[in-house]
Amino acid sequence: MTTVAAVLVLAGALLAFIGALGLVRLPTFFERVHPPTMGTTLGTALVLAGSMLYFSALDSHLVLHEILIGVFMTLTTPVTYILLGRAALRREHKDPET
Amino acid sequence: MSPEVLSMTLAAAQLLLALAMTCALYRLLRGPRAQDRVLALDTLYVNAMLLILIFGIAARSRDFFEAALVIGTLGFVSTAAAAKFLLRGEVIE
């Protein structure tokens, strides 16, 4: 059980790292918005699943409170990115160069 | 899985998240525009939250969960406030 949890956590961390790498490598802002969401959605979900499995195995009963973080991230990430995308669109429109 | 392999896997995951935070920090310092910095800040706090969760697994302690939850909450509020400021020039109208 702890093996599965460790593999899940490692996969989540790898996804978050690939997302951050995309943040550095891609050329324009509207391309850079996309990669970090890998870490915030699937990366967070995998790390939380690993944490739930590990603590469930450790306590030998079901531990599910990590779902709270998952629900919270799922609800808040689109809100921030919609606000940020709108702000970026307005700023690009008003003054495209700087 | 033996405890050594488990701790090594967790250390590898921590290293990956530290590298991810370094990438986000690079984008935060480099810019070039304000929206890039806000996006980098968002990535930075998400990675920090995941790192703290993994610290909690490595330490076998339940107390790190609350820290991760607080980081998630405050990170959302700060990113939303910064994006709102970029959008309108004011946070609360």
N, CA and C atoms of all chains as a GROMACS GRO file, in nm:
protein
  573
    1MET      N    1   0.083  -0.121   0.000
    1MET     CA    2   0.000   0.000   0.000
    1MET      C    3   0.087   0.125   0.000
    2THR      N    4   0.193   0.125   0.082
    2THR     CA    5   0.281   0.242   0.085
    2THR      C    6   0.356   0.257  -0.047
    3THR      N    7   0.381   0.144  -0.117
    3THR     CA    8   0.446   0.152  -0.249
    3THR      C    9   0.360   0.232  -0.345
    4VAL      N   10   0.229   0.196  -0.348
    4VAL     CA   11   0.138   0.267  -0.438
    4VAL      C   12   0.134   0.416  -0.401
    5ALA      N   13   0.129   0.444  -0.270
    5ALA     CA   14   0.124   0.583  -0.226
    5ALA      C   15   0.248   0.659  -0.270
    6ALA      N   16   0.366   0.596  -0.256
    6ALA     CA   17   0.491   0.662  -0.294
    6ALA      C   18   0.496   0.688  -0.444
    7VAL      N   19   0.449   0.590  -0.523
    7VAL     CA   20   0.450   0.609  -0.669
    7VAL      C   21   0.354   0.722  -0.708
    8LEU      N   22   0.236   0.728  -0.643
    8LEU     CA   23   0.140   0.835  -0.672
    8LEU      C   24   0.200   0.971  -0.641
    9VAL      N   25   0.266   0.981  -0.524
    9VAL     CA   26   0.325   1.109  -0.484
    9VAL      C   27   0.434   1.151  -0.583
   10LEU      N   28   0.517   1.054  -0.625
   10LEU     CA   29   0.624   1.084  -0.720
   10LEU      C   30   0.567   1.130  -0.853
   11ALA      N   31   0.460   1.063  -0.900
   11ALA     CA   32   0.399   1.101  -1.027
   11ALA      C   33   0.341   1.243  -1.018
   12GLY      N   34   0.277   1.275  -0.905
   12GLY     CA   35   0.223   1.409  -0.887
   12GLY      C   36   0.331   1.515  -0.888
   13ALA      N   37   0.442   1.487  -0.820
   13ALA     CA   38   0.554   1.583  -0.816
   13ALA      C   39   0.612   1.601  -0.955
   14LEU      N   40   0.621   1.490  -1.032
   14LEU     CA   41   0.674   1.498  -1.168
   14LEU      C   42   0.586   1.587  -1.256
   15LEU      N   43   0.453   1.569  -1.242
   15LEU     CA   44   0.361   1.653  -1.320
   15LEU      C   45   0.377   1.800  -1.284
   16ALA      N   46   0.388   1.830  -1.154
   16ALA     CA   47   0.405   1.969  -1.111
   16ALA      C   48   0.534   2.026  -1.168
   17PHE      N   49   0.640   1.943  -1.170
   17PHE     CA   50   0.768   1.990  -1.223
   17PHE      C   51   0.758   2.018  -1.373
   18ILE      N   52   0.692   1.929  -1.449
   18ILE     CA   53   0.678   1.950  -1.593
   18ILE      C   54   0.599   2.078  -1.618
   19GLY      N   55   0.495   2.101  -1.536
   19GLY     CA   56   0.417   2.223  -1.551
   19GLY      C   57   0.501   2.347  -1.528
   20ALA      N   58   0.585   2.345  -1.423
   20ALA     CA   59   0.669   2.461  -1.395
   20ALA      C   60   0.773   2.481  -1.504
   21LEU      N   61   0.822   2.372  -1.562
   21LEU     CA   62   0.918   2.380  -1.672
   21LEU      C   63   0.853   2.449  -1.792
   22GLY      N   64   0.726   2.414  -1.819
   22GLY     CA   65   0.654   2.479  -1.927
   22GLY      C   66   0.638   2.628  -1.902
   23LEU      N   67   0.621   2.665  -1.775
   23LEU     CA   68   0.610   2.806  -1.739
   23LEU      C   69   0.736   2.883  -1.776
   24VAL      N   70   0.852   2.816  -1.766
   24VAL     CA   71   0.977   2.883  -1.801
   24VAL      C   72   0.999   2.881  -1.952
   25ARG      N   73   0.966   2.769  -2.018
   25ARG     CA   74   1.010   2.750  -2.156
   25ARG      C   75   0.922   2.818  -2.262
   26LEU      N   76   0.790   2.828  -2.237
   26LEU     CA   77   0.702   2.874  -2.345
   26LEU      C   78   0.718   3.024  -2.369
   27PRO      N   79   0.700   3.070  -2.494
   27PRO     CA   80   0.737   3.207  -2.529
   27PRO      C   81   0.638   3.317  -2.488
   28THR      N   82   0.505   3.297  -2.500
   28THR     CA   83   0.414   3.408  -2.472
   28THR      C   84   0.328   3.379  -2.349
   29PHE      N   85   0.267   3.487  -2.294
   29PHE     CA   86   0.189   3.469  -2.170
   29PHE      C   87   0.072   3.374  -2.190
   30PHE      N   88   0.002   3.387  -2.304
   30PHE     CA   89  -0.119   3.305  -2.322
   30PHE      C   90  -0.087   3.158  -2.343
   31GLU      N   91   0.038   3.128  -2.383
   31GLU     CA   92   0.081   2.988  -2.384
   31GLU      C   93   0.123   2.944  -2.244
   32ARG      N   94   0.182   3.038  -2.169
   32ARG     CA   95   0.232   3.004  -2.036
   32ARG      C   96   0.121   2.981  -1.935
   33VAL      N   97  -0.003   3.028  -1.964
   33VAL     CA   98  -0.112   3.006  -1.868
   33VAL      C   99  -0.141   2.856  -1.855
   34HIS      N  100  -0.123   2.780  -1.963
   34HIS     CA  101  -0.167   2.641  -1.964
   34HIS      C  102  -0.086   2.543  -1.879
   35PRO      N  103   0.050   2.540  -1.892
   35PRO     CA  104   0.122   2.432  -1.823
   35PRO      C  105   0.106   2.424  -1.671
   36PRO      N  106   0.101   2.535  -1.593
   36PRO     CA  107   0.091   2.517  -1.447
   36PRO      C  108  -0.036   2.445  -1.403
   37THR      N  109  -0.140   2.444  -1.489
   37THR     CA  110  -0.262   2.375  -1.449
   37THR      C  111  -0.243   2.224  -1.438
   38MET      N  112  -0.138   2.171  -1.505
   38MET     CA  113  -0.108   2.028  -1.486
   38MET      C  114  -0.080   1.999  -1.339
   39GLY      N  115   0.001   2.088  -1.278
   39GLY     CA  116   0.033   2.069  -1.136
   39GLY      C  117  -0.085   2.093  -1.046
   40THR      N  118  -0.170   2.194  -1.080
   40THR     CA  119  -0.279   2.227  -0.989
   40THR      C  120  -0.394   2.127  -0.997
   41THR      N  121  -0.410   2.058  -1.111
   41THR     CA  122  -0.522   1.963  -1.118
   41THR      C  123  -0.474   1.820  -1.090
   42LEU      N  124  -0.411   1.757  -1.191
   42LEU     CA  125  -0.375   1.616  -1.176
   42LEU      C  126  -0.261   1.598  -1.074
   43GLY      N  127  -0.165   1.693  -1.074
   43GLY     CA  128  -0.053   1.681  -0.979
   43GLY      C  129  -0.102   1.682  -0.834
   44THR      N  130  -0.187   1.782  -0.802
   44THR     CA  131  -0.243   1.790  -0.668
   44THR      C  132  -0.327   1.667  -0.637
   45ALA      N  133  -0.407   1.623  -0.733
   45ALA     CA  134  -0.493   1.507  -0.710
   45ALA      C  135  -0.410   1.383  -0.678
   46LEU      N  136  -0.300   1.363  -0.752
   46LEU     CA  137  -0.217   1.244  -0.729
   46LEU      C  138  -0.148   1.250  -0.593
   47VAL      N  139  -0.093   1.369  -0.558
   47VAL     CA  140  -0.026   1.381  -0.428
   47VAL      C  141  -0.126   1.360  -0.315
   48LEU      N  142  -0.247   1.416  -0.330
   48LEU     CA  143  -0.349   1.399  -0.225
   48LEU      C  144  -0.392   1.252  -0.215
   49ALA      N  145  -0.405   1.184  -0.330
   49ALA     CA  146  -0.442   1.042  -0.326
   49ALA      C  147  -0.334   0.960  -0.256
   50GLY      N  148  -0.206   0.994  -0.286
   50GLY     CA  149  -0.096   0.925  -0.219
   50GLY      C  150  -0.099   0.947  -0.069
   51SER      N  151  -0.124   1.073  -0.030
   51SER     CA  152  -0.130   1.106   0.113
   51SER      C  153  -0.244   1.032   0.183
   52MET      N  154  -0.361   1.028   0.115
   52MET     CA  155  -0.476   0.958   0.175
   52MET      C  156  -0.447   0.810   0.192
   53LEU      N  157  -0.388   0.749   0.087
   53LEU     CA  158  -0.355   0.606   0.094
   53LEU      C  159  -0.256   0.580   0.206
   54TYR      N  160  -0.152   0.665   0.216
   54TYR     CA  161  -0.046   0.642   0.314
   54TYR      C  162  -0.101   0.652   0.456
   55PHE      N  163  -0.179   0.757   0.484
   55PHE     CA  164  -0.229   0.772   0.621
   55PHE      C  165  -0.338   0.670   0.652
   56SER      N  166  -0.414   0.627   0.548
   56SER     CA  167  -0.511   0.519   0.572
   56SER      C  168  -0.439   0.390   0.609
   57ALA      N  169  -0.326   0.362   0.539
   57ALA     CA  170  -0.250   0.241   0.570
   57ALA      C  171  -0.185   0.251   0.707
   58LEU      N  172  -0.141   0.373   0.742
   58LEU     CA  173  -0.072   0.394   0.870
   58LEU      C  174  -0.167   0.376   0.988
   59ASP      N  175  -0.290   0.430   0.974
   59ASP     CA  176  -0.387   0.426   1.084
   59ASP      C  177  -0.475   0.302   1.079
   60SER      N  178  -0.468   0.226   0.966
   60SER     CA  179  -0.557   0.114   0.936
   60SER      C  180  -0.705   0.150   0.952
   61HIS      N  181  -0.738   0.277   0.923
   61HIS     CA  182  -0.878   0.312   0.894
   61HIS      C  183  -0.876   0.425   0.791
   62LEU      N  184  -0.994   0.454   0.733
   62LEU     CA  185  -0.999   0.545   0.620
   62LEU      C  186  -0.973   0.690   0.664
   63VAL      N  187  -0.875   0.756   0.600
   63VAL     CA  188  -0.847   0.897   0.627
   63VAL      C  189  -0.876   0.974   0.499
   64LEU      N  190  -0.976   1.063   0.503
   64LEU     CA  191  -1.020   1.126   0.378
   64LEU      C  192  -1.015   1.278   0.382
   65HIS      N  193  -0.961   1.339   0.490
   65HIS     CA  194  -0.975   1.485   0.497
   65HIS      C  195  -0.895   1.560   0.391
   66GLU      N  196  -0.800   1.492   0.322
   66GLU     CA  197  -0.726   1.559   0.215
   66GLU      C  198  -0.817   1.599   0.099
   67ILE      N  199  -0.933   1.533   0.087
   67ILE     CA  200  -1.028   1.570  -0.019
   67ILE      C  201  -1.064   1.719  -0.013
   68LEU      N  202  -1.061   1.775   0.110
   68LEU     CA  203  -1.093   1.916   0.130
   68LEU      C  204  -1.004   2.005   0.044
   69ILE      N  205  -0.871   1.977   0.045
   69ILE     CA  206  -0.779   2.055  -0.038
   69ILE      C  207  -0.812   2.036  -0.185
   70GLY      N  208  -0.843   1.912  -0.225
   70GLY     CA  209  -0.875   1.885  -0.365
   70GLY      C  210  -0.996   1.963  -0.411
   71VAL      N  211  -1.103   1.961  -0.331
   71VAL     CA  212  -1.224   2.036  -0.366
   71VAL      C  213  -1.193   2.184  -0.374
   72PHE      N  214  -1.116   2.234  -0.277
   72PHE     CA  215  -1.084   2.375  -0.274
   72PHE      C  216  -1.004   2.417  -0.397
   73MET      N  217  -0.902   2.337  -0.433
   73MET     CA  218  -0.821   2.372  -0.551
   73MET      C  219  -0.905   2.366  -0.677
   74THR      N  220  -0.992   2.265  -0.688
   74THR     CA  221  -1.076   2.252  -0.807
   74THR      C  222  -1.168   2.374  -0.822
   75LEU      N  223  -1.216   2.426  -0.708
   75LEU     CA  224  -1.307   2.540  -0.716
   75LEU      C  225  -1.234   2.670  -0.743
   76THR      N  226  -1.114   2.688  -0.687
   76THR     CA  227  -1.052   2.820  -0.690
   76THR      C  228  -0.963   2.843  -0.813
   77THR      N  229  -0.898   2.738  -0.864
   77THR     CA  230  -0.803   2.760  -0.975
   77THR      C  231  -0.870   2.823  -1.098
   78PRO      N  232  -0.987   2.775  -1.145
   78PRO     CA  233  -1.049   2.840  -1.261
   78PRO      C  234  -1.082   2.987  -1.235
   79VAL      N  235  -1.124   3.019  -1.111
   79VAL     CA  236  -1.159   3.157  -1.079
   79VAL      C  237  -1.038   3.248  -1.097
   80THR      N  238  -0.923   3.208  -1.037
   80THR     CA  239  -0.805   3.293  -1.049
   80THR      C  240  -0.759   3.304  -1.194
   81TYR      N  241  -0.766   3.192  -1.270
   81TYR     CA  242  -0.714   3.198  -1.406
   81TYR      C  243  -0.806   3.277  -1.497
   82ILE      N  244  -0.938   3.276  -1.472
   82ILE     CA  245  -1.028   3.360  -1.552
   82ILE      C  246  -0.996   3.507  -1.526
   83LEU      N  247  -0.981   3.544  -1.396
   83LEU     CA  248  -0.948   3.683  -1.362
   83LEU      C  249  -0.817   3.725  -1.427
   84LEU      N  250  -0.716   3.636  -1.416
   84LEU     CA  251  -0.583   3.668  -1.469
   84LEU      C  252  -0.586   3.678  -1.621
   85GLY      N  253  -0.660   3.588  -1.686
   85GLY     CA  254  -0.668   3.592  -1.832
   85GLY      C  255  -0.735   3.719  -1.880
   86ARG      N  256  -0.842   3.760  -1.810
   86ARG     CA  257  -0.909   3.885  -1.847
   86ARG      C  258  -0.817   4.004  -1.829
   87ALA      N  259  -0.746   4.007  -1.714
   87ALA     CA  260  -0.653   4.117  -1.689
   87ALA      C  261  -0.547   4.123  -1.798
   88ALA      N  262  -0.493   4.005  -1.836
   88ALA     CA  263  -0.387   4.001  -1.937
   88ALA      C  264  -0.441   4.050  -2.071
   89LEU      N  265  -0.564   4.007  -2.107
   89LEU     CA  266  -0.624   4.051  -2.234
   89LEU      C  267  -0.637   4.203  -2.238
   90ARG      N  268  -0.690   4.260  -2.129
   90ARG     CA  269  -0.707   4.406  -2.123
   90ARG      C  270  -0.574   4.478  -2.135
   91ARG      N  271  -0.473   4.427  -2.061
   91ARG     CA  272  -0.343   4.494  -2.063
   91ARG      C  273  -0.277   4.483  -2.200
   92GLU      N  274  -0.290   4.366  -2.265
   92GLU     CA  275  -0.232   4.350  -2.400
   92GLU      C  276  -0.300   4.446  -2.496
   93HIS      N  277  -0.431   4.461  -2.479
   93HIS     CA  278  -0.508   4.545  -2.568
   93HIS      C  279  -0.470   4.692  -2.550
   94LYS      N  280  -0.455   4.733  -2.423
   94LYS     CA  281  -0.429   4.874  -2.395
   94LYS      C  282  -0.288   4.915  -2.436
   95ASP      N  283  -0.192   4.825  -2.410
   95ASP     CA  284  -0.053   4.865  -2.434
   95ASP      C  285   0.027   4.739  -2.465
   96PRO      N  286   0.034   4.704  -2.596
   96PRO     CA  287   0.081   4.572  -2.637
   96PRO      C  288   0.230   4.548  -2.615
   97GLU      N  289   0.312   4.653  -2.607
   97GLU     CA  290   0.456   4.631  -2.608
   97GLU      C  291   0.514   4.596  -2.471
   98THR      N  292   0.504   4.685  -2.374
   98THR     CA  293   0.577   4.671  -2.247
   98THR      C  294   0.534   4.559  -2.159
   99MET      N  295   0.705  -0.212   0.067
   99MET     CA  296   0.823  -0.131   0.034
   99MET      C  297   0.901  -0.102   0.162
  100SER      N  298   1.032  -0.114   0.151
  100SER     CA  299   1.114  -0.091   0.271
  100SER      C  300   1.117   0.058   0.303
  101PRO      N  301   1.137   0.093   0.428
  101PRO     CA  302   1.136   0.234   0.467
  101PRO      C  303   1.239   0.318   0.394
  102GLU      N  304   1.355   0.256   0.360
  102GLU     CA  305   1.460   0.333   0.292
  102GLU      C  306   1.411   0.375   0.152
  103VAL      N  307   1.351   0.277   0.080
  103VAL     CA  308   1.304   0.308  -0.056
  103VAL      C  309   1.194   0.412  -0.050
  104LEU      N  310   1.105   0.400   0.049
  104LEU     CA  311   0.996   0.498   0.064
  104LEU      C  312   1.053   0.637   0.087
  105SER      N  313   1.149   0.649   0.178
  105SER     CA  314   1.204   0.782   0.207
  105SER      C  315   1.282   0.836   0.087
  106MET      N  316   1.347   0.746   0.010
  106MET     CA  317   1.417   0.792  -0.109
  106MET      C  318   1.320   0.842  -0.215
  107THR      N  319   1.207   0.770  -0.233
  107THR     CA  320   1.106   0.815  -0.329
  107THR      C  321   1.050   0.951  -0.288
  108LEU      N  322   1.023   0.967  -0.157
  108LEU     CA  323   0.970   1.095  -0.110
  108LEU      C  324   1.073   1.205  -0.129
  109ALA      N  325   1.202   1.173  -0.107
  109ALA     CA  326   1.307   1.274  -0.127
  109ALA      C  327   1.314   1.314  -0.273
  110ALA      N  328   1.298   1.216  -0.365
  110ALA     CA  329   1.299   1.249  -0.508
  110ALA      C  330   1.182   1.341  -0.542
  111ALA      N  331   1.064   1.312  -0.485
  111ALA     CA  332   0.948   1.397  -0.511
  111ALA      C  333   0.972   1.538  -0.456
  112GLN      N  334   1.035   1.547  -0.337
  112GLN     CA  335   1.065   1.678  -0.280
  112GLN      C  336   1.162   1.755  -0.368
  113LEU      N  337   1.262   1.683  -0.424
  113LEU     CA  338   1.360   1.747  -0.512
  113LEU      C  339   1.290   1.802  -0.636
  114LEU      N  340   1.199   1.721  -0.695
  114LEU     CA  341   1.127   1.766  -0.815
  114LEU      C  342   1.046   1.891  -0.785
  115LEU      N  343   0.979   1.893  -0.667
  115LEU     CA  344   0.897   2.010  -0.634
  115LEU      C  345   0.984   2.132  -0.606
  116ALA      N  346   1.103   2.109  -0.547
  116ALA     CA  347   1.194   2.222  -0.525
  116ALA      C  348   1.240   2.279  -0.658
  117LEU      N  349   1.268   2.190  -0.756
  117LEU     CA  350   1.306   2.238  -0.890
  117LEU      C  351   1.191   2.315  -0.954
  118ALA      N  352   1.069   2.265  -0.935
  118ALA     CA  353   0.952   2.334  -0.990
  118ALA      C  354   0.939   2.472  -0.928
  119MET      N  355   0.964   2.483  -0.796
  119MET     CA  356   0.956   2.614  -0.730
  119MET      C  357   1.066   2.706  -0.782
  120THR      N  358   1.184   2.650  -0.814
  120THR     CA  359   1.291   2.732  -0.871
  120THR      C  360   1.250   2.787  -1.007
  121CYS      N  361   1.186   2.702  -1.090
  121CYS     CA  362   1.137   2.748  -1.221
  121CYS      C  363   1.037   2.862  -1.203
  122ALA      N  364   0.943   2.844  -1.109
  122ALA     CA  365   0.842   2.948  -1.086
  122ALA      C  366   0.908   3.076  -1.036
  123LEU      N  367   1.010   3.061  -0.951
  123LEU     CA  368   1.080   3.178  -0.898
  123LEU      C  369   1.152   3.252  -1.009
  124TYR      N  370   1.211   3.174  -1.103
  124TYR     CA  371   1.278   3.237  -1.218
  124TYR      C  372   1.178   3.322  -1.295
  125ARG      N  373   1.059   3.266  -1.322
  125ARG     CA  374   0.958   3.341  -1.397
  125ARG      C  375   0.909   3.461  -1.317
  126LEU      N  376   0.902   3.445  -1.185
  126LEU     CA  377   0.857   3.555  -1.098
  126LEU      C  378   0.955   3.672  -1.104
  127LEU      N  379   1.085   3.641  -1.104
  127LEU     CA  380   1.185   3.748  -1.105
  127LEU      C  381   1.204   3.805  -1.244
  128ARG      N  382   1.190   3.722  -1.347
  128ARG     CA  383   1.223   3.761  -1.483
  128ARG      C  384   1.108   3.837  -1.549
  129GLY      N  385   0.986   3.805  -1.516
  129GLY     CA  386   0.870   3.873  -1.577
  129GLY      C  387   0.830   3.808  -1.708
  130PRO      N  388   0.821   3.875  -1.821
  130PRO     CA  389   0.851   4.017  -1.839
  130PRO      C  390   0.737   4.110  -1.797
  131ARG      N  391   0.613   4.064  -1.790
  131ARG     CA  392   0.504   4.156  -1.754
  131ARG      C  393   0.443   4.114  -1.621
  132ALA      N  394   0.358   4.201  -1.568
  132ALA     CA  395   0.302   4.178  -1.434
  132ALA      C  396   0.219   4.050  -1.430
  133GLN      N  397   0.145   4.021  -1.540
  133GLN     CA  398   0.061   3.900  -1.536
  133GLN      C  399   0.145   3.773  -1.531
  134ASP      N  400   0.267   3.777  -1.590
  134ASP     CA  401   0.356   3.662  -1.580
  134ASP      C  402   0.399   3.640  -1.435
  135ARG      N  403   0.423   3.752  -1.365
  135ARG     CA  404   0.465   3.739  -1.225
  135ARG      C  405   0.354   3.684  -1.138
  136VAL      N  406   0.230   3.729  -1.163
  136VAL     CA  407   0.118   3.677  -1.084
  136VAL      C  408   0.098   3.527  -1.110
  137LEU      N  409   0.111   3.488  -1.237
  137LEU     CA  410   0.099   3.346  -1.273
  137LEU      C  411   0.208   3.264  -1.204
  138ALA      N  412   0.331   3.319  -1.200
  138ALA     CA  413   0.442   3.249  -1.136
  138ALA      C  414   0.418   3.236  -0.987
  139LEU      N  415   0.359   3.341  -0.925
  139LEU     CA  416   0.328   3.335  -0.782
  139LEU      C  417   0.226   3.226  -0.754
  140ASP      N  418   0.126   3.213  -0.843
  140ASP     CA  419   0.025   3.108  -0.828
  140ASP      C  420   0.090   2.969  -0.834
  141THR      N  421   0.176   2.948  -0.933
  141THR     CA  422   0.246   2.820  -0.944
  141THR      C  423   0.332   2.794  -0.821
  142LEU      N  424   0.398   2.900  -0.774
  142LEU     CA  425   0.487   2.887  -0.658
  142LEU      C  426   0.412   2.839  -0.535
  143TYR      N  427   0.294   2.898  -0.508
  143TYR     CA  428   0.225   2.856  -0.386
  143TYR      C  429   0.166   2.717  -0.399
  144VAL      N  430   0.122   2.679  -0.518
  144VAL     CA  431   0.071   2.542  -0.535
  144VAL      C  432   0.182   2.440  -0.510
  145ASN      N  433   0.302   2.468  -0.564
  145ASN     CA  434   0.412   2.376  -0.544
  145ASN      C  435   0.454   2.372  -0.397
  146ALA      N  436   0.451   2.488  -0.330
  146ALA     CA  437   0.485   2.490  -0.188
  146ALA      C  438   0.386   2.407  -0.107
  147MET      N  439   0.258   2.415  -0.145
  147MET     CA  440   0.155   2.337  -0.076
  147MET      C  441   0.180   2.187  -0.092
  148LEU      N  442   0.213   2.145  -0.215
  148LEU     CA  443   0.242   2.003  -0.240
  148LEU      C  444   0.365   1.959  -0.161
  149LEU      N  445   0.466   2.048  -0.156
  149LEU     CA  446   0.589   2.016  -0.083
  149LEU      C  447   0.560   1.994   0.065
  150ILE      N  448   0.473   2.078   0.122
  150ILE     CA  449   0.440   2.064   0.264
  150ILE      C  450   0.362   1.936   0.289
  151LEU      N  451   0.273   1.899   0.193
  151LEU     CA  452   0.201   1.771   0.207
  151LEU      C  453   0.300   1.655   0.210
  152ILE      N  454   0.403   1.661   0.123
  152ILE     CA  455   0.501   1.552   0.118
  152ILE      C  456   0.587   1.552   0.244
  153PHE      N  457   0.619   1.671   0.298
  153PHE     CA  458   0.686   1.677   0.429
  153PHE      C  459   0.605   1.602   0.533
  154GLY      N  460   0.472   1.624   0.529
  154GLY     CA  461   0.383   1.558   0.626
  154GLY      C  462   0.387   1.407   0.613
  155ILE      N  463   0.392   1.357   0.487
  155ILE     CA  464   0.399   1.212   0.468
  155ILE      C  465   0.532   1.159   0.521
  156ALA      N  466   0.641   1.234   0.491
  156ALA     CA  467   0.774   1.187   0.533
  156ALA      C  468   0.786   1.189   0.685
  157ALA      N  469   0.722   1.287   0.751
  157ALA     CA  470   0.730   1.297   0.896
  157ALA      C  471   0.623   1.214   0.966
  158ARG      N  472   0.535   1.151   0.891
  158ARG     CA  473   0.422   1.073   0.944
  158ARG      C  474   0.338   1.155   1.041
  159SER      N  475   0.320   1.283   1.009
  159SER     CA  476   0.248   1.371   1.100
  159SER      C  477   0.127   1.428   1.029
  160ARG      N  478   0.016   1.442   1.103
  160ARG     CA  479  -0.108   1.493   1.046
  160ARG      C  480  -0.112   1.644   1.048
  161ASP      N  481  -0.017   1.708   1.122
  161ASP     CA  482  -0.026   1.852   1.145
  161ASP      C  483   0.003   1.934   1.019
  162PHE      N  484   0.076   1.871   0.922
  162PHE     CA  485   0.112   1.947   0.803
  162PHE      C  486  -0.008   1.972   0.713
  163PHE      N  487  -0.115   1.892   0.731
  163PHE     CA  488  -0.233   1.907   0.647
  163PHE      C  489  -0.294   2.046   0.663
  164GLU      N  490  -0.304   2.092   0.789
  164GLU     CA  491  -0.362   2.225   0.814
  164GLU      C  492  -0.277   2.333   0.750
  165ALA      N  493  -0.143   2.317   0.759
  165ALA     CA  494  -0.054   2.417   0.698
  165ALA      C  495  -0.079   2.424   0.548
  166ALA      N  496  -0.093   2.305   0.483
  166ALA     CA  497  -0.118   2.302   0.339
  166ALA      C  498  -0.251   2.369   0.306
  167LEU      N  499  -0.352   2.343   0.388
  167LEU     CA  500  -0.484   2.403   0.365
  167LEU      C  501  -0.477   2.555   0.375
  168VAL      N  502  -0.404   2.605   0.477
  168VAL     CA  503  -0.391   2.751   0.495
  168VAL      C  504  -0.317   2.812   0.377
  169ILE      N  505  -0.209   2.745   0.330
  169ILE     CA  506  -0.136   2.798   0.215
  169ILE      C  507  -0.226   2.803   0.092
  170GLY      N  508  -0.307   2.698   0.072
  170GLY     CA  509  -0.399   2.697  -0.042
  170GLY      C  510  -0.497   2.812  -0.035
  171THR      N  511  -0.555   2.836   0.084
  171THR     CA  512  -0.654   2.943   0.101
  171THR      C  513  -0.592   3.080   0.077
  172LEU      N  514  -0.480   3.106   0.147
  172LEU     CA  515  -0.420   3.239   0.135
  172LEU      C  516  -0.364   3.262  -0.004
  173GLY      N  517  -0.312   3.157  -0.068
  173GLY     CA  518  -0.260   3.170  -0.204
  173GLY      C  519  -0.370   3.208  -0.300
  174PHE      N  520  -0.487   3.143  -0.286
  174PHE     CA  521  -0.600   3.179  -0.374
  174PHE      C  522  -0.639   3.324  -0.354
  175VAL      N  523  -0.650   3.367  -0.228
  175VAL     CA  524  -0.693   3.504  -0.201
  175VAL      C  525  -0.593   3.604  -0.258
  176SER      N  526  -0.462   3.577  -0.238
  176SER     CA  527  -0.362   3.674  -0.285
  176SER      C  528  -0.357   3.678  -0.437
  177THR      N  529  -0.366   3.561  -0.503
  177THR     CA  530  -0.362   3.563  -0.650
  177THR      C  531  -0.485   3.633  -0.706
  178ALA      N  532  -0.602   3.604  -0.647
  178ALA     CA  533  -0.725   3.668  -0.697
  178ALA      C  534  -0.717   3.818  -0.676
  179ALA      N  535  -0.662   3.863  -0.560
  179ALA     CA  536  -0.650   4.006  -0.535
  179ALA      C  537  -0.555   4.070  -0.635
  180ALA      N  538  -0.441   4.004  -0.662
  180ALA     CA  539  -0.344   4.061  -0.756
  180ALA      C  540  -0.402   4.068  -0.897
  181ALA      N  541  -0.476   3.962  -0.938
  181ALA     CA  542  -0.536   3.963  -1.071
  181ALA      C  543  -0.642   4.070  -1.080
  182LYS      N  544  -0.720   4.089  -0.973
  182LYS     CA  545  -0.823   4.193  -0.971
  182LYS      C  546  -0.759   4.331  -0.982
  183PHE      N  547  -0.646   4.346  -0.914
  183PHE     CA  548  -0.575   4.474  -0.921
  183PHE      C  549  -0.526   4.502  -1.062
  184LEU      N  550  -0.474   4.399  -1.131
  184LEU     CA  551  -0.429   4.417  -1.269
  184LEU      C  552  -0.545   4.451  -1.360
  185LEU      N  553  -0.662   4.394  -1.329
  185LEU     CA  554  -0.778   4.414  -1.415
  185LEU      C  555  -0.834   4.554  -1.404
  186ARG      N  556  -0.846   4.606  -1.282
  186ARG     CA  557  -0.917   4.731  -1.263
  186ARG      C  558  -0.835   4.843  -1.199
  187GLY      N  559  -0.720   4.812  -1.144
  187GLY     CA  560  -0.643   4.914  -1.074
  187GLY      C  561  -0.685   4.931  -0.929
  188GLU      N  562  -0.789   4.853  -0.887
  188GLU     CA  563  -0.831   4.856  -0.747
  188GLU      C  564  -0.868   4.714  -0.708
  189VAL      N  565  -0.848   4.678  -0.582
  189VAL     CA  566  -0.883   4.544  -0.539
  189VAL      C  567  -1.030   4.538  -0.499
  190ILE      N  568  -1.073   4.633  -0.413
  190ILE     CA  569  -1.213   4.637  -0.370
  190ILE      C  570  -1.273   4.768  -0.420
  191GLU      N  571  -1.382   4.755  -0.494
  191GLU     CA  572  -1.442   4.877  -0.550
  191GLU      C  573  -1.566   4.915  -0.473
   0.00000   0.00000   0.00000
